[in-house]
Amino acid sequence: MLIFLSIILGLAPFLPAPHLFEKLEMLVSGTLTKPIDIFDLIMHASPMVLLLVKYIYDRMGKRGE
């Protein structure tokens, strides 16, 4: 479920370009200054960050067994 959520929220809207990619380009170029854009970046990236944290946590748990 988390993988599906990460893909859908990370790539929505699909056309013309995903919001996450647009916001990351703005972040790199230094034009990500509006609070709504920063909030949008956080909301679109949070499922992917959560998925990464869950993956790392699961891998660390399996190593200790």
C-alpha positions as CSV (number, residue, x, y, z in Angstrom):
1,M,0.0,0.0,0.0
2,L,2.8,2.4,0.9
3,I,4.5,1.7,-2.5
4,F,1.3,2.5,-4.4
5,L,0.8,5.7,-2.3
6,S,4.4,6.8,-2.9
7,I,4.1,6.4,-6.7
8,I,0.7,8.0,-7.0
9,L,1.4,11.0,-4.7
10,G,5.0,11.4,-6.0
11,L,3.9,11.5,-9.7
12,A,0.6,13.3,-9.4
13,P,-0.5,15.1,-11.6
14,F,1.0,13.0,-14.3
15,L,0.8,15.6,-17.1
16,P,2.4,17.9,-18.1
17,A,5.1,17.1,-15.4
18,P,4.9,15.6,-11.9
19,H,4.7,18.1,-9.1
20,L,7.6,16.4,-7.3
21,F,9.9,16.8,-10.2
22,E,8.9,20.4,-10.7
23,K,9.4,21.2,-7.0
24,L,12.8,19.5,-6.9
25,E,13.9,21.6,-10.0
26,M,12.7,24.7,-8.1
27,L,14.6,23.6,-5.0
28,V,17.8,23.1,-7.1
29,S,17.5,26.4,-8.9
30,G,16.7,28.3,-5.8
31,T,13.2,29.5,-6.7
32,L,11.4,27.4,-4.1
33,T,10.5,30.3,-1.9
34,K,6.7,30.4,-1.5
35,P,5.3,28.6,1.5
36,I,2.7,26.8,-0.6
37,D,5.4,25.4,-2.9
38,I,7.4,24.2,0.1
39,F,4.3,22.6,1.6
40,D,3.6,21.0,-1.8
41,L,7.1,19.5,-1.9
42,I,6.8,18.1,1.6
43,M,3.3,16.6,0.9
44,H,4.4,15.0,-2.4
45,A,7.7,13.7,-1.0
46,S,6.6,12.5,2.4
47,P,5.3,9.0,1.3
48,M,8.6,8.3,-0.5
49,V,10.6,9.4,2.6
50,L,8.3,7.2,4.8
51,L,8.9,4.3,2.4
52,L,12.7,4.8,2.6
53,V,12.6,5.0,6.4
54,K,10.4,1.8,6.6
55,Y,12.8,0.0,4.2
56,I,15.9,1.0,6.3
57,Y,14.1,0.1,9.6
58,D,13.1,-3.3,8.2
59,R,16.6,-4.0,6.9
60,M,18.2,-3.1,10.2
61,G,15.7,-5.3,12.1
62,K,16.5,-8.3,9.9
63,R,20.2,-7.9,10.5
64,G,19.8,-8.1,14.3
65,E,18.0,-11.5,14.1
